[in-house]
Amino acid sequence: MARYCEVCGKGISAGNQVSHSHRKTRRIWAPNVQRVRVLENGTPKRKYVCTRCLRSGKVERNV
């Protein structure tokens, strides 16, 4: 599955997972990306869009 939003470009970010004993291992944070049908220039297309863009109305969904 895609790990970036095709509207805003939000992608994965990396950092450290810190345990209780303060040992560090690498981990990633992935955005909540959904595959939705979007109207683009009047034609429906499938795009990977993060839920923040869906909620804020940056894309027009094809229902």
C-alpha positions as CSV (number, residue, x, y, z in Angstrom):
1,M,0.0,0.0,0.0
2,A,1.1,3.5,-0.7
3,R,2.7,5.3,2.3
4,Y,2.3,8.9,1.1
5,C,-0.6,11.2,0.3
6,E,-1.0,12.2,-3.3
7,V,-2.6,15.5,-2.4
8,C,-0.4,17.0,0.3
9,G,2.6,14.8,0.0
10,K,2.6,13.6,3.6
11,G,4.8,10.6,3.9
12,I,6.5,8.4,6.5
13,S,8.7,9.9,9.2
14,A,11.3,8.0,11.2
15,G,12.6,8.2,14.7
16,N,13.5,6.1,17.7
17,Q,11.3,3.8,19.7
18,V,12.4,4.3,23.3
19,S,11.8,1.5,25.8
20,H,11.5,1.9,29.6
21,S,15.2,1.1,30.0
22,H,15.9,3.8,27.4
23,R,17.2,1.5,24.7
24,K,16.5,2.9,21.3
25,T,15.5,1.1,18.1
26,R,14.4,2.6,14.8
27,R,10.7,2.8,13.9
28,I,8.5,4.7,11.5
29,W,5.2,6.6,11.7
30,A,3.0,6.2,8.6
31,P,0.1,8.5,7.8
32,N,-3.4,7.1,7.6
33,V,-3.7,6.8,3.8
34,Q,-6.9,5.6,2.2
35,R,-7.5,4.6,-1.5
36,V,-10.6,6.7,-2.6
37,R,-12.3,7.7,-5.8
38,V,-11.7,11.4,-6.3
39,L,-13.0,13.8,-8.9
40,E,-10.1,15.4,-10.7
41,N,-11.0,17.8,-13.5
42,G,-14.5,16.3,-13.7
43,T,-13.2,12.7,-14.1
44,P,-13.2,10.1,-11.4
45,K,-9.7,8.7,-10.4
46,R,-8.4,6.5,-7.7
47,K,-5.9,8.2,-5.4
48,Y,-4.2,7.5,-2.1
49,V,-5.3,10.4,0.2
50,C,-4.6,10.9,3.9
51,T,-7.6,11.2,6.2
52,R,-6.6,14.8,7.1
53,C,-7.1,15.8,3.5
54,L,-10.4,13.9,3.3
55,R,-11.7,15.5,6.5
56,S,-10.6,19.1,5.6
57,G,-12.2,18.9,2.1
58,K,-9.1,19.3,0.0
59,V,-10.4,16.7,-2.4
60,E,-13.8,16.2,-3.9
61,R,-15.0,12.6,-3.5
62,N,-16.8,10.8,-6.3
63,V,-19.8,9.1,-4.7
